[in-house]
């Protein structure tokens, strides 16, 4: 997968885990979503370097402040 596709995958997974507007499930808390994504990183389901950048950049916090 390209860099762009891997970045979008991380953002999409995070949004899907935390989304409150899904009729079939409740959204996960921020800590639950990050725990799940860390497991995915350890199991090579998401790009480890990009996931670490996702965390270090704080983009997940900006998203949480606005949407969670």
C-alpha positions in Angstrom: 0.0 0.0 0.0 1.1 3.6 -0.6 2.0 6.0 2.2 -1.2 7.8 1.5 -3.3 4.7 1.7 -1.7 3.6 5.0 -2.3 7.1 6.5 -5.9 7.0 5.4 -6.3 3.5 6.9 -5.1 4.7 10.3 -7.5 7.7 10.2 -10.4 5.5 9.0 -9.8 2.9 11.7 -9.6 5.5 14.4 -12.8 7.3 13.2 -14.7 3.9 12.9 -13.7 2.9 16.4 -14.8 6.2 18.0 -17.8 7.0 15.8 -21.0 7.6 17.9 -23.3 7.8 14.9 -23.3 4.1 14.0 -26.6 2.4 14.6 -25.0 -1.0 15.1 -22.5 -0.1 17.9 -21.5 2.5 20.4 -18.3 4.4 19.8 -15.2 3.4 21.8 -13.6 5.8 24.2 -10.4 7.5 23.2 -8.3 5.2 25.4 -10.1 2.0 24.2 -9.6 3.0 20.5 -5.9 3.7 21.0 -5.5 0.4 22.9 -7.1 -1.5 20.0 -5.0 0.4 17.5 -1.8 -0.4 19.4 -2.7 -4.0 19.3 -3.2 -3.7 15.6 0.2 -2.0 15.3 1.8 -4.9 17.2 0.1 -7.4 15.0 1.3 -5.5 11.8 -2.3 -4.6 10.9 -1.4 -0.9 10.7 1.9 0.7 9.8 3.9 1.0 13.0 5.8 4.2 12.1 2.8 6.0 10.8 0.8 5.0 13.9 3.6 6.4 16.1 3.5 9.6 14.0 -0.3 9.7 14.5 0.3 9.6 18.3 3.3 12.0 18.4 1.6 14.6 16.2 -1.4 14.8 18.5 -3.8 14.7 15.6 -6.0 12.2 17.5 -6.3 14.7 20.3 -7.5 17.4 18.0 -10.0 15.0 16.5 -11.2 14.0 20.0 -11.6 17.6 21.1 -13.8 18.4 18.2 -15.8 15.2 17.7 -15.8 13.1 20.9 
